Amino acid sequence: MLTEQQSTRATPSFDVVPGEGGREAIKLEKAEVVYGRGKRTTQALAPTQLRVEKGEFVALVGPSGCGKSTILKLVSNLLAPSSGHVHVGGREVGAKRVGVGMAFQNPTMLPWLSVRDNVMLPLKIVPPFRSRFRKARKGEFRDRADALLEKVGLKGFGDKQPWQLSGGMLQRASLCRALIHEPELLLLDEPFGALDQFTREELWGILQNLWLESKPTVLLVTHDLREAAFLGTRICVMSPRPGKIIDDQPVPMARPRTISMTYDQDFVRLTQQLRELITHSRPDVA
Ligand SMILES: Nc1ncnc2c1ncn2[C@@H]1O[C@H](COP(=O)(O)OP(=O)(O)OP(=O)(O)O)[C@@H](O)[C@H]1O
């Protein structure tokens, strides 16, 4: 749902043109991850290089088990690299306060809270919102939550309980929860993986709009190559485990992108090329 590397966002900078000398948001420097100890070890990530500028939307794709989620764990400081370095916001991860929002395939909500209170949860936890929350600023935060819920098509659903919402509606609420504290960094791990195609495509559009509004830095893990190309400013392709980034390319399509654009020749060519890269990097496929 949310992690906070020490506390609040530093002064955000959303005015950076991706890839044009903006300030660094994420850097992996020969970051390697080996799970387990002794003889029972799994090298999940080979020494990996990655640099993401502030305001970029990077989609991470690759075969199952190649270490995509492991990269998100490194960046969110849930996991330390076995060797190498991970920098977030220009400093070693954890050394600087960076606001982070997260959403996963399973949008877990606290069942005893209303949808609105679930969305507002980060504001209760994350400084500086936490102290303002206590100082009777709840009304202001309620308005903020309701405005976000409206943007994702959930106007009027704030008072419902999570069990009264469909899977797609819960994922919309989960996006609101990830963004309510205006994080600098948004980490998304297959957020639409469990949804039907129509709902998924609708949510791509919603996420694109939310990103265009404030341009947080986004790292999206997905198996869906159309999703990667629709949303990403850049796509990084990983090799099979132990994974590392074997291809890194910008997505040149204009914004706002539409679903019909995903059937254009250039777009189809891009997704086919990604598919081939992933397929041919698999040792078990000829
Ligand atoms: N806590 C852990 N202990 C041991 N091995 C782990 C642990 N977490 C992940 N792994 C292994 O590390 C490898 C990479 O896992 P990771 O979840 O990062 O892959 P992924 O690319 O996100 O996979 P998928 O696309 O299937 O979700 C996998 O082989 C996985 O089994």
The ligand as an SDF file (V2000), in Angstrom:
LIG
                    3D

 31 33  0  0  0  0  0  0  0  0999 V2000
   11.8670  -14.3500   -0.2810 N   0  0  0  0  0  0  0  0  0  0  0  0
   12.3840  -15.1280   -1.2310 C   0  0  0  0  0  0  0  0  0  0  0  0
   13.1530  -16.1770   -0.9130 N   0  0  0  0  0  0  0  0  0  0  0  0
   13.6960  -16.9710   -1.8650 C   0  0  0  0  0  0  0  0  0  0  0  0
   13.5070  -16.7860   -3.1900 N   0  0  0  0  0  0  0  0  0  0  0  0
   12.7340  -15.7470   -3.5540 C   0  0  0  0  0  0  0  0  0  0  0  0
   12.1350  -14.8710   -2.6010 C   0  0  0  0  0  0  0  0  0  0  0  0
   11.4230  -13.9330   -3.2770 N   0  0  0  0  0  0  0  0  0  0  0  0
   11.5740  -14.2160   -4.5890 C   0  0  0  0  0  0  0  0  0  0  0  0
   12.3570  -15.2930   -4.7520 N   0  0  0  0  0  0  0  0  0  0  0  0
   12.7830  -15.8700   -6.0220 C   0  0  0  0  0  0  0  0  0  0  0  0
   13.5070  -14.8660   -6.7230 O   0  0  0  0  0  0  0  0  0  0  0  0
   13.1860  -14.8960   -8.1080 C   0  0  0  0  0  0  0  0  0  0  0  0
   12.6900  -13.5410   -8.5410 C   0  0  0  0  0  0  0  0  0  0  0  0
   11.4480  -13.2770   -7.8920 O   0  0  0  0  0  0  0  0  0  0  0  0
   10.5520  -12.0090   -8.2650 P   0  0  0  0  0  0  0  0  0  0  0  0
    9.3050  -12.1030   -7.4700 O   0  0  0  0  0  0  0  0  0  0  0  0
   11.3540  -10.7810   -8.1300 O   0  0  0  0  0  0  0  0  0  0  0  0
   10.2690  -12.2700   -9.8080 O   0  0  0  0  0  0  0  0  0  0  0  0
    9.2300  -11.5650  -10.7990 P   0  0  0  0  0  0  0  0  0  0  0  0
    9.9660  -11.2670  -12.0430 O   0  0  0  0  0  0  0  0  0  0  0  0
    8.5430  -10.4340  -10.1240 O   0  0  0  0  0  0  0  0  0  0  0  0
    8.2230  -12.7810  -11.0300 O   0  0  0  0  0  0  0  0  0  0  0  0
    6.7150  -12.7960  -11.5730 P   0  0  0  0  0  0  0  0  0  0  0  0
    6.7350  -12.1050  -12.8970 O   0  0  0  0  0  0  0  0  0  0  0  0
    6.4050  -14.2490  -11.7190 O   0  0  0  0  0  0  0  0  0  0  0  0
    5.8690  -12.1130  -10.5540 O   0  0  0  0  0  0  0  0  0  0  0  0
   12.1730  -16.0210   -8.2980 C   0  0  0  0  0  0  0  0  0  0  0  0
   12.8540  -17.1710   -8.7250 O   0  0  0  0  0  0  0  0  0  0  0  0
   11.6100  -16.2400   -6.9080 C   0  0  0  0  0  0  0  0  0  0  0  0
   11.2310  -17.5850   -6.7140 O   0  0  0  0  0  0  0  0  0  0  0  0
  1  2  1  0
  2  3  1  0
  2  7  2  0
  3  4  2  0
  4  5  1  0
  5  6  2  0
  6  7  1  0
  6 10  1  0
  7  8  1  0
  8  9  2  0
  9 10  1  0
 10 11  1  0
 11 12  1  0
 11 30  1  0
 12 13  1  0
 13 14  1  0
 13 28  1  0
 14 15  1  0
 15 16  1  0
 16 17  2  0
 16 18  1  0
 16 19  1  0
 19 20  1  0
 20 21  2  0
 20 22  1  0
 20 23  1  0
 23 24  1  0
 24 25  2  0
 24 26  1  0
 24 27  1  0
 28 29  1  0
 28 30  1  0
 30 31  1  0
M  END
$$$$
